[in-house]
């Protein structure tokens, strides 16, 4: 268990944004050379239906951090074991894609978001059977030719989740438990957290108001769906992941700052327990040179225009965001990890606040403060 190691400048930034109403709580952790340098918890992890203070141990819905921390890491582990190759056709493991004329799609396309799939679809409105989601994805029309454009898409990592299950014969949460959670001795990291831990978890939105509006704005008939109406607290916020019973390759992971760090360290050659050192180079490698974003193996690179890394991080730093208000950035060159967990969707009327500027300031301030410690 880590103890609070407050940084005055970081606290001032986050308290200002809590007071402004951007998010009710924030937990941050900044590590260097595998050791926690700064960490603290601010605000209320739950405001309704009751009030609860955030602590360093508060568990957050990490949302799309599931993509690199679970699906990306599991993919790297299986890649090392030669279970598949990066440029293998996805159809080798998911025959549905061969039938629908997507035989040229590879695992590289999915991991770098260069498949051409649309960004999102509300599968809970398109089928009443979660087992048919893969078929729905296979039937989706590609918006661009593979390899020609970067378009961030949940469909890529939902597909990867299914592929990992087909390769191993294990459900994704079971596979994650065996390959990640158990080896790292994680006690507060899981899909579908037990109800007994609810009071340790930060609350999310009341119902899925944002997602419902997105469905309506994109022309989907959302009127007959049984939308959640209570505060989403202790169960996954993302609608598709909820429909998939809390387990998906794109969302569903819950964790706290300390255990998020333990997973993040697996991507650094100096600290990884789960990968070979040379595999860690894949996370810094720009696999989408000349395209809209610089993407590596399941991560965005800091050299991407308008990334949330800030200019203080090395250009080959890699990171990811979660819709609920979470983020992880890793500066491998300097052996640093930056974790910011907020619950920006909780107790907030639409529209939700875009917190990318806060993320950049957090990374900038934290980097400058680390540099000061070395003077």
C-alpha positions as a Markdown table, in Angstrom:
| # | Residue | x | y | z |
|---|---|---|---|---|
| 1 | Unk | 0.0 | 0.0 | 0.0 |
| 2 | Unk | 1.3 | 3.4 | -0.9 |
| 3 | Unk | 1.0 | 6.5 | 1.2 |
| 4 | Unk | 0.2 | 10.0 | 0.0 |
| 5 | Unk | 3.2 | 11.9 | -1.2 |
| 6 | Unk | 1.5 | 15.2 | -2.1 |
| 7 | Unk | 2.9 | 17.7 | -4.6 |
| 8 | Unk | 1.7 | 21.2 | -3.9 |
| 9 | Unk | 1.6 | 22.3 | -7.6 |
| 10 | Unk | -0.2 | 19.2 | -8.8 |
| 11 | Unk | -2.7 | 19.4 | -5.9 |
| 12 | Unk | -3.4 | 23.1 | -6.8 |
| 13 | Unk | -4.2 | 22.2 | -10.4 |
| 14 | Unk | -6.5 | 19.4 | -9.6 |
| 15 | Unk | -8.3 | 21.2 | -6.7 |
| 16 | Unk | -8.9 | 24.1 | -9.0 |
| 17 | Unk | -10.6 | 21.8 | -11.5 |
| 18 | Unk | -12.6 | 20.0 | -8.8 |
| 19 | Unk | -13.8 | 23.4 | -7.6 |
| 20 | Unk | -14.7 | 24.4 | -11.2 |
| 21 | Unk | -16.9 | 21.2 | -11.4 |
| 22 | Unk | -14.9 | 19.4 | -14.1 |
| 23 | Unk | -14.8 | 16.2 | -11.9 |
| 24 | Unk | -15.6 | 15.4 | -8.3 |
| 25 | Unk | -12.5 | 13.5 | -7.5 |
| 26 | Unk | -8.9 | 12.9 | -8.7 |
| 27 | Unk | -6.3 | 10.4 | -7.6 |
| 28 | Unk | -2.8 | 10.8 | -9.1 |
| 29 | Unk | 0.4 | 8.9 | -9.0 |
| 30 | Unk | 3.7 | 9.8 | -10.6 |
| 31 | Unk | 6.5 | 7.2 | -10.5 |
| 32 | Unk | 10.2 | 7.3 | -11.6 |
| 33 | Unk | 12.5 | 4.3 | -11.9 |
| 34 | Unk | 9.6 | 2.1 | -10.6 |
| 35 | Unk | 9.2 | 4.1 | -7.4 |
| 36 | Unk | 6.3 | 6.4 | -6.4 |
| 37 | Unk | 7.4 | 10.0 | -6.2 |
| 38 | Unk | 4.1 | 11.9 | -6.0 |
| 39 | Unk | 0.7 | 10.6 | -5.1 |
| 40 | Unk | -2.5 | 11.9 | -3.5 |
| 41 | Unk | -6.3 | 11.7 | -3.5 |
| 42 | Unk | -8.6 | 14.7 | -3.7 |
| 43 | Unk | -12.3 | 15.3 | -3.7 |
| 44 | Unk | -15.3 | 13.0 | -3.4 |
| 45 | Unk | -15.3 | 9.7 | -5.1 |
| 46 | Unk | -19.1 | 9.5 | -4.6 |
| 47 | Unk | -21.4 | 12.5 | -4.3 |
| 48 | Unk | -24.7 | 10.9 | -4.8 |
| 49 | Unk | -26.6 | 9.0 | -3.4 |
| 50 | Unk | -24.1 | 9.5 | -0.5 |
| 51 | Unk | -20.8 | 11.2 | 0.0 |
| 52 | Unk | -17.5 | 9.4 | 0.1 |
| 53 | Unk | -14.0 | 10.9 | 0.1 |
| 54 | Unk | -11.5 | 9.7 | -2.5 |
| 55 | Unk | -8.4 | 7.9 | -1.1 |
| 56 | Unk | -5.2 | 6.6 | -2.6 |
| 57 | Unk | -6.9 | 3.2 | -2.6 |
| 58 | Unk | -10.1 | 4.2 | -4.4 |
| 59 | Unk | -10.9 | 2.0 | -7.4 |
| 60 | Unk | -11.9 | 3.6 | -10.7 |
| 61 | Unk | -13.6 | 2.3 | -13.8 |
| 62 | Unk | -10.6 | 2.6 | -16.1 |
| 63 | Unk | -12.8 | 2.5 | -19.3 |
| 64 | Unk | -10.6 | 2.4 | -22.4 |
| 65 | Unk | -7.4 | 1.9 | -20.4 |
| 66 | Unk | -8.6 | -1.7 | -20.7 |
| 67 | Unk | -7.3 | -1.6 | -24.3 |
| 68 | Unk | -3.6 | -1.3 | -23.7 |
| 69 | Unk | -3.4 | -2.5 | -20.1 |
| 70 | Unk | -5.3 | -5.8 | -20.7 |
| 71 | Unk | -5.9 | -6.5 | -24.4 |
| 72 | Unk | -2.6 | -4.9 | -25.6 |
| 73 | Unk | -0.6 | -6.6 | -22.9 |
| 74 | Unk | -2.2 | -10.0 | -23.4 |
| 75 | Unk | -1.6 | -9.6 | -27.2 |
| 76 | Unk | 2.1 | -8.9 | -26.5 |
| 77 | Unk | 2.4 | -12.0 | -24.2 |
| 78 | Unk | 0.8 | -14.3 | -26.9 |
| 79 | Unk | 2.9 | -12.7 | -29.6 |
| 80 | Unk | 6.0 | -13.6 | -27.7 |
| 81 | Unk | 4.8 | -17.2 | -27.4 |
| 82 | Unk | 4.3 | -17.3 | -31.1 |
| 83 | Unk | 0.6 | -17.9 | -30.8 |
| 84 | Unk | 0.1 | -15.4 | -33.6 |
| 85 | Unk | 2.1 | -12.9 | -35.6 |
| 86 | Unk | 1.5 | -9.2 | -35.9 |
| 87 | Unk | 0.8 | -9.4 | -39.6 |
| 88 | Unk | -1.3 | -12.5 | -39.5 |
| 89 | Unk | -4.8 | -12.2 | -41.0 |
| 90 | Unk | -7.5 | -11.8 | -38.3 |
| 91 | Unk | -9.5 | -14.3 | -40.3 |
| 92 | Unk | -7.1 | -17.1 | -39.3 |
| 93 | Unk | -8.7 | -17.0 | -35.9 |
| 94 | Unk | -12.0 | -15.4 | -36.6 |
| 95 | Unk | -13.4 | -17.0 | -39.7 |
| 96 | Unk | -16.3 | -14.6 | -39.7 |
| 97 | Unk | -14.0 | -12.0 | -41.2 |
| 98 | Unk | -13.0 | -14.2 | -44.1 |
| 99 | Unk | -16.6 | -14.7 | -45.0 |
| 100 | Unk | -17.3 | -10.9 | -45.0 |
| 101 | Unk | -14.4 | -9.9 | -47.3 |
| 102 | Unk | -12.2 | -8.6 | -44.6 |
| 103 | Unk | -9.5 | -11.2 | -45.2 |
| 104 | Unk | -6.8 | -8.5 | -45.5 |
| 105 | Unk | -7.3 | -7.2 | -42.0 |
| 106 | Unk | -4.4 | -8.1 | -39.7 |
| 107 | Unk | -3.7 | -7.8 | -36.0 |
| 108 | Unk | -1.4 | -4.9 | -36.7 |
| 109 | Unk | -4.4 | -3.0 | -38.1 |
| 110 | Unk | -6.5 | -3.7 | -35.0 |
| 111 | Unk | -3.7 | -2.8 | -32.6 |
| 112 | Unk | -2.9 | 0.5 | -34.3 |
| 113 | Unk | -6.5 | 1.5 | -35.2 |
| 114 | Unk | -5.7 | 1.4 | -39.0 |
| 115 | Unk | -8.4 | -1.2 | -39.8 |
| 116 | Unk | -10.9 | 1.3 | -41.3 |
| 117 | Unk | -13.7 | 0.3 | -38.9 |
| 118 | Unk | -16.1 | 3.0 | -37.7 |
| 119 | Unk | -15.3 | 4.5 | -34.2 |
| 120 | Unk | -18.3 | 3.0 | -32.4 |
| 121 | Unk | -21.6 | 1.2 | -32.6 |
| 122 | Unk | -24.2 | 0.6 | -29.9 |
| 123 | Unk | -24.4 | -3.2 | -30.3 |
| 124 | Unk | -27.0 | -3.4 | -27.5 |
| 125 | Unk | -29.4 | -1.7 | -29.9 |
| 126 | Unk | -28.4 | -3.8 | -32.9 |
| 127 | Unk | -28.8 | -7.3 | -31.3 |
| 128 | Unk | -30.3 | -8.9 | -28.3 |
| 129 | Unk | -27.5 | -11.5 | -28.1 |
| 130 | Unk | -24.0 | -10.4 | -27.1 |
| 131 | Unk | -22.7 | -13.6 | -28.8 |
| 132 | Unk | -23.7 | -12.0 | -32.1 |
| 133 | Unk | -21.5 | -8.9 | -31.7 |
| 134 | Unk | -18.6 | -10.4 | -33.6 |
| 135 | Unk | -20.9 | -11.2 | -36.5 |
| 136 | Unk | -22.1 | -7.6 | -36.4 |
| 137 | Unk | -18.5 | -6.2 | -36.5 |
| 138 | Unk | -17.6 | -8.6 | -39.4 |
| 139 | Unk | -20.6 | -7.2 | -41.3 |
| 140 | Unk | -19.6 | -3.5 | -40.7 |
| 141 | Unk | -18.5 | -1.6 | -43.8 |
| 142 | Unk | -15.0 | -0.3 | -43.5 |
| 143 | Unk | -14.9 | 3.5 | -43.7 |
| 144 | Unk | -11.3 | 3.6 | -45.1 |
| 145 | Unk | -9.0 | 1.1 | -46.7 |
| 146 | Unk | -6.8 | -0.7 | -44.1 |
| 147 | Unk | -3.4 | 1.0 | -43.5 |
| 148 | Unk | -4.4 | 4.3 | -45.0 |
| 149 | Unk | -5.8 | 6.1 | -42.0 |
| 150 | Unk | -5.8 | 6.1 | -38.2 |
| 151 | Unk | -9.3 | 6.1 | -36.8 |
| 152 | Unk | -9.6 | 5.2 | -33.1 |
| 153 | Unk | -12.3 | 2.5 | -32.8 |
| 154 | Unk | -13.7 | 0.4 | -30.0 |
| 155 | Unk | -14.5 | -2.2 | -32.7 |
| 156 | Unk | -10.8 | -3.0 | -33.1 |
| 157 | Unk | -10.3 | -4.0 | -29.5 |
| 158 | Unk | -13.6 | -5.7 | -29.1 |
| 159 | Unk | -12.5 | -7.8 | -32.0 |
| 160 | Unk | -9.1 | -8.4 | -30.4 |
| 161 | Unk | -10.8 | -9.5 | -27.2 |
| 162 | Unk | -12.7 | -12.2 | -29.2 |
| 163 | Unk | -9.6 | -13.2 | -31.0 |
| 164 | Unk | -7.6 | -13.7 | -27.7 |
| 165 | Unk | -10.5 | -15.9 | -26.5 |
| 166 | Unk | -10.5 | -18.0 | -29.6 |
| 167 | Unk | -6.7 | -18.4 | -29.5 |
| 168 | Unk | -6.6 | -19.5 | -25.9 |
| 169 | Unk | -10.0 | -21.1 | -25.3 |
| 170 | Unk | -10.4 | -18.9 | -22.2 |
| 171 | Unk | -12.8 | -16.0 | -21.5 |
| 172 | Unk | -10.9 | -12.7 | -21.5 |
| 173 | Unk | -11.3 | -12.0 | -17.7 |
| 174 | Unk | -10.1 | -15.6 | -17.0 |
| 175 | Unk | -7.1 | -15.1 | -19.3 |
| 176 | Unk | -6.3 | -11.7 | -17.7 |
| 177 | Unk | -6.5 | -13.3 | -14.2 |
| 178 | Unk | -4.1 | -16.1 | -15.2 |
| 179 | Unk | -1.6 | -14.0 | -17.2 |
| 180 | Unk | -1.7 | -10.6 | -15.5 |
| 181 | Unk | -3.6 | -10.3 | -12.2 |
| 182 | Unk | -2.3 | -13.5 | -10.5 |
| 183 | Unk | 1.4 | -13.1 | -11.5 |
| 184 | Unk | 1.4 | -9.5 | -10.4 |
| 185 | Unk | -0.5 | -10.4 | -7.2 |
| 186 | Unk | -3.2 | -7.8 | -7.9 |
| 187 | Unk | -6.0 | -7.7 | -5.3 |
| 188 | Unk | -8.0 | -4.6 | -6.4 |
| 189 | Unk | -8.0 | -5.1 | -10.2 |
| 190 | Unk | -10.7 | -6.9 | -12.0 |
| 191 | Unk | -13.6 | -7.0 | -14.5 |
| 192 | Unk | -16.9 | -7.0 | -12.6 |
| 193 | Unk | -15.7 | -6.0 | -9.2 |
| 194 | Unk | -17.4 | -7.8 | -6.3 |
| 195 | Unk | -20.3 | -6.0 | -4.7 |
| 196 | Unk | -18.5 | -6.2 | -1.4 |
| 197 | Unk | -16.1 | -3.6 | -2.7 |
| 198 | Unk | -18.7 | -1.1 | -3.9 |
| 199 | Unk | -17.8 | 1.5 | -1.2 |
| 200 | Unk | -14.2 | 1.5 | -2.3 |
| 201 | Unk | -15.2 | 2.4 | -6.0 |
| 202 | Unk | -15.7 | 5.8 | -7.5 |
| 203 | Unk | -19.2 | 6.3 | -8.9 |
| 204 | Unk | -19.9 | 7.1 | -12.5 |
| 205 | Unk | -22.8 | 8.7 | -14.4 |
| 206 | Unk | -26.5 | 8.6 | -13.4 |
| 207 | Unk | -27.7 | 6.1 | -16.0 |
| 208 | Unk | -26.1 | 6.4 | -19.5 |
| 209 | Unk | -27.3 | 9.9 | -20.4 |
| 210 | Unk | -24.3 | 10.7 | -22.5 |
| 211 | Unk | -24.4 | 7.4 | -24.4 |
| 212 | Unk | -28.2 | 7.6 | -24.9 |
| 213 | Unk | -27.8 | 11.1 | -26.4 |
| 214 | Unk | -25.0 | 9.9 | -28.7 |
| 215 | Unk | -27.3 | 7.1 | -30.0 |
| 216 | Unk | -30.0 | 9.6 | -30.7 |
| 217 | Unk | -27.6 | 12.1 | -32.3 |
| 218 | Unk | -26.3 | 9.3 | -34.6 |
| 219 | Unk | -29.8 | 8.3 | -35.7 |
| 220 | Unk | -30.2 | 5.1 | -33.7 |
| 221 | Unk | -33.6 | 4.4 | -32.2 |
| 222 | Unk | -32.9 | 4.3 | -28.4 |
| 223 | Unk | -36.5 | 4.6 | -27.2 |
| 224 | Unk | -37.1 | 0.9 | -26.5 |
| 225 | Unk | -33.8 | 0.1 | -24.8 |
| 226 | Unk | -33.9 | -0.5 | -21.0 |
| 227 | Unk | -31.4 | 2.2 | -20.1 |
| 228 | Unk | -29.9 | 2.2 | -16.6 |
| 229 | Unk | -31.5 | 5.0 | -14.6 |
| 230 | Unk | -29.6 | 4.8 | -11.2 |
| 231 | Unk | -26.1 | 6.0 | -10.4 |
| 232 | Unk | -23.7 | 3.6 | -12.2 |
| 233 | Unk | -21.6 | 2.6 | -9.2 |
| 234 | Unk | -19.5 | -0.6 | -9.0 |
| 235 | Unk | -20.4 | -1.8 | -12.5 |
| 236 | Unk | -18.9 | -0.8 | -15.8 |
| 237 | Unk | -20.0 | 2.5 | -17.3 |
| 238 | Unk | -19.6 | 1.7 | -21.0 |
| 239 | Unk | -22.8 | 0.5 | -22.6 |
| 240 | Unk | -21.3 | -2.2 | -24.9 |
| 241 | Unk | -19.1 | -3.6 | -22.1 |
| 242 | Unk | -22.2 | -3.7 | -19.8 |
| 243 | Unk | -24.1 | -5.5 | -22.5 |
| 244 | Unk | -21.2 | -8.0 | -22.7 |
| 245 | Unk | -21.6 | -8.7 | -19.0 |
| 246 | Unk | -18.8 | -6.5 | -18.0 |
| 247 | Unk | -16.0 | -8.2 | -20.0 |
| 248 | Unk | -14.7 | -6.8 | -23.3 |
| 249 | Unk | -11.4 | -6.1 | -25.0 |
| 250 | Unk | -12.2 | -2.4 | -25.1 |
| 251 | Unk | -13.5 | -1.6 | -21.6 |
| 252 | Unk | -14.5 | -3.1 | -18.3 |
| 253 | Unk | -11.3 | -3.0 | -16.2 |
| 254 | Unk | -11.4 | -1.6 | -12.7 |
| 255 | Unk | -8.3 | -0.8 | -10.6 |
| 256 | Unk | -6.7 | 1.7 | -8.3 |
| 257 | Unk | -3.6 | 3.9 | -8.8 |
| 258 | Unk | -1.1 | 1.5 | -7.2 |
| 259 | Unk | -2.2 | -1.5 | -9.1 |
| 260 | Unk | -2.5 | 0.4 | -12.4 |
| 261 | Unk | 1.1 | 1.3 | -11.9 |
| 262 | Unk | 2.0 | -2.3 | -11.4 |
| 263 | Unk | 0.5 | -3.1 | -14.8 |
| 264 | Unk | 2.0 | 0.0 | -16.5 |
| 265 | Unk | 5.5 | -1.1 | -15.4 |
| 266 | Unk | 5.1 | -4.2 | -17.5 |
| 267 | Unk | 5.6 | -2.1 | -20.6 |
| 268 | Unk | 9.0 | -0.9 | -19.4 |
| 269 | Unk | 12.0 | -3.1 | -20.1 |
| 270 | Unk | 13.7 | -2.2 | -16.7 |
| 271 | Unk | 10.7 | -3.4 | -14.7 |
| 272 | Unk | 8.6 | -5.9 | -16.7 |
| 273 | Unk | 7.9 | -9.3 | -15.2 |
| 274 | Unk | 5.6 | -10.5 | -17.9 |
| 275 | Unk | 7.5 | -9.6 | -21.2 |
| 276 | Unk | 10.9 | -9.8 | -22.7 |
| 277 | Unk | 12.8 | -6.5 | -22.7 |
| 278 | Unk | 12.9 | -6.4 | -26.5 |
| 279 | Unk | 9.1 | -6.7 | -26.7 |
| 280 | Unk | 8.8 | -3.4 | -24.8 |
| 281 | Unk | 10.3 | -1.6 | -27.9 |
| 282 | Unk | 7.0 | -2.3 | -29.7 |
| 283 | Unk | 5.3 | 0.2 | -27.4 |
| 284 | Unk | 7.6 | 3.1 | -28.4 |
| 285 | Unk | 7.7 | 2.3 | -32.1 |
| 286 | Unk | 5.7 | 4.5 | -34.5 |
| 287 | Unk | 3.8 | 2.0 | -36.6 |
| 288 | Unk | 1.7 | 4.6 | -38.4 |
| 289 | Unk | 4.3 | 6.9 | -39.9 |
| 290 | Unk | 2.7 | 9.6 | -42.1 |
| 291 | Unk | -0.8 | 9.1 | -40.8 |
| 292 | Unk | -3.1 | 11.3 | -38.7 |
| 293 | Unk | -1.9 | 9.9 | -35.4 |
| 294 | Unk | 1.3 | 8.2 | -34.3 |
| 295 | Unk | 0.4 | 4.8 | -32.9 |
| 296 | Unk | 2.4 | 2.0 | -31.5 |
| 297 | Unk | 1.4 | -1.5 | -30.3 |
| 298 | Unk | -1.9 | -0.6 | -28.6 |
| 299 | Unk | -0.8 | 2.9 | -27.5 |
| 300 | Unk | -0.8 | 6.5 | -28.8 |
| 301 | Unk | 2.6 | 8.2 | -29.0 |
| 302 | Unk | 3.3 | 11.6 | -27.5 |
| 303 | Unk | 4.5 | 12.8 | -30.9 |
| 304 | Unk | 0.9 | 12.8 | -32.1 |
| 305 | Unk | -0.3 | 16.3 | -32.7 |
| 306 | Unk | -2.4 | 17.5 | -29.8 |
| 307 | Unk | -1.8 | 14.4 | -27.7 |
| 308 | Unk | -2.4 | 14.8 | -23.9 |
| 309 | Unk | 1.2 | 14.0 | -23.1 |
| 310 | Unk | 2.4 | 17.6 | -23.1 |
| 311 | Unk | 5.7 | 18.7 | -24.6 |
| 312 | Unk | 7.5 | 17.8 | -21.3 |
| 313 | Unk | 7.3 | 14.1 | -22.1 |
| 314 | Unk | 9.7 | 12.4 | -24.6 |
| 315 | Unk | 8.2 | 12.2 | -28.2 |
| 316 | Unk | 8.2 | 8.4 | -28.0 |
| 317 | Unk | 6.3 | 8.3 | -24.7 |
| 318 | Unk | 3.1 | 6.3 | -25.0 |
| 319 | Unk | -0.2 | 6.7 | -23.4 |
| 320 | Unk | -4.0 | 6.2 | -23.4 |
| 321 | Unk | -7.1 | 7.8 | -22.1 |
| 322 | Unk | -10.3 | 6.4 | -20.6 |
| 323 | Unk | -13.7 | 8.1 | -21.2 |
| 324 | Unk | -14.6 | 8.1 | -17.5 |
| 325 | Unk | -11.7 | 10.5 | -16.9 |
| 326 | Unk | -8.7 | 8.3 | -16.5 |
| 327 | Unk | -5.3 | 8.3 | -18.2 |
| 328 | Unk | -1.9 | 6.6 | -18.2 |
| 329 | Unk | 1.3 | 8.0 | -19.9 |
| 330 | Unk | 4.6 | 6.2 | -19.8 |
| 331 | Unk | 7.9 | 8.0 | -20.6 |
| 332 | Unk | 10.2 | 5.0 | -21.2 |
| 333 | Unk | 13.2 | 7.2 | -22.1 |
| 334 | Unk | 13.1 | 8.7 | -18.6 |
| 335 | Unk | 11.6 | 5.7 | -16.9 |
| 336 | Unk | 8.5 | 7.6 | -15.7 |
| 337 | Unk | 4.8 | 6.7 | -15.3 |
| 338 | Unk | 2.0 | 9.3 | -15.0 |
| 339 | Unk | -1.4 | 8.1 | -13.8 |
| 340 | Unk | -4.4 | 10.4 | -13.4 |
| 341 | Unk | -7.8 | 8.9 | -12.3 |
| 342 | Unk | -10.9 | 11.0 | -12.2 |
| 343 | Unk | -14.6 | 10.2 | -12.4 |
| 344 | Unk | -15.7 | 13.1 | -14.6 |
| 345 | Unk | -19.0 | 11.5 | -15.6 |
| 346 | Unk | -20.3 | 11.4 | -12.0 |
| 347 | Unk | -23.0 | 13.9 | -10.9 |
| 348 | Unk | -22.5 | 16.1 | -13.9 |
| 349 | Unk | -25.1 | 17.4 | -16.3 |
| 350 | Unk | -24.5 | 17.1 | -20.0 |
| 351 | Unk | -22.3 | 18.0 | -21.7 |
| 352 | Unk | -19.4 | 16.4 | -19.8 |
| 353 | Unk | -16.2 | 18.5 | -19.5 |
| 354 | Unk | -13.4 | 17.6 | -21.8 |
| 355 | Unk | -10.4 | 17.4 | -19.5 |
| 356 | Unk | -7.5 | 17.1 | -22.0 |
| 357 | Unk | -6.1 | 20.5 | -21.1 |
| 358 | Unk | -6.0 | 19.4 | -17.4 |
| 359 | Unk | -4.2 | 16.2 | -18.5 |
| 360 | Unk | -1.6 | 18.1 | -20.4 |
| 361 | Unk | -1.0 | 20.5 | -17.4 |
| 362 | Unk | -0.8 | 17.5 | -15.0 |
| 363 | Unk | 1.9 | 15.9 | -17.2 |
| 364 | Unk | 3.8 | 19.2 | -17.6 |
| 365 | Unk | 3.7 | 20.1 | -13.9 |
| 366 | Unk | 4.6 | 16.6 | -12.8 |
| 367 | Unk | 7.6 | 16.4 | -15.2 |
| 368 | Unk | 8.9 | 19.8 | -14.2 |
| 369 | Unk | 8.5 | 18.9 | -10.5 |
| 370 | Unk | 10.4 | 15.6 | -11.1 |
| 371 | Unk | 13.2 | 17.5 | -12.9 |
| 372 | Unk | 13.4 | 20.0 | -9.9 |
| 373 | Unk | 14.1 | 17.1 | -7.6 |
| 374 | Unk | 17.2 | 16.2 | -9.6 |
| 375 | Unk | 18.7 | 19.7 | -9.4 |
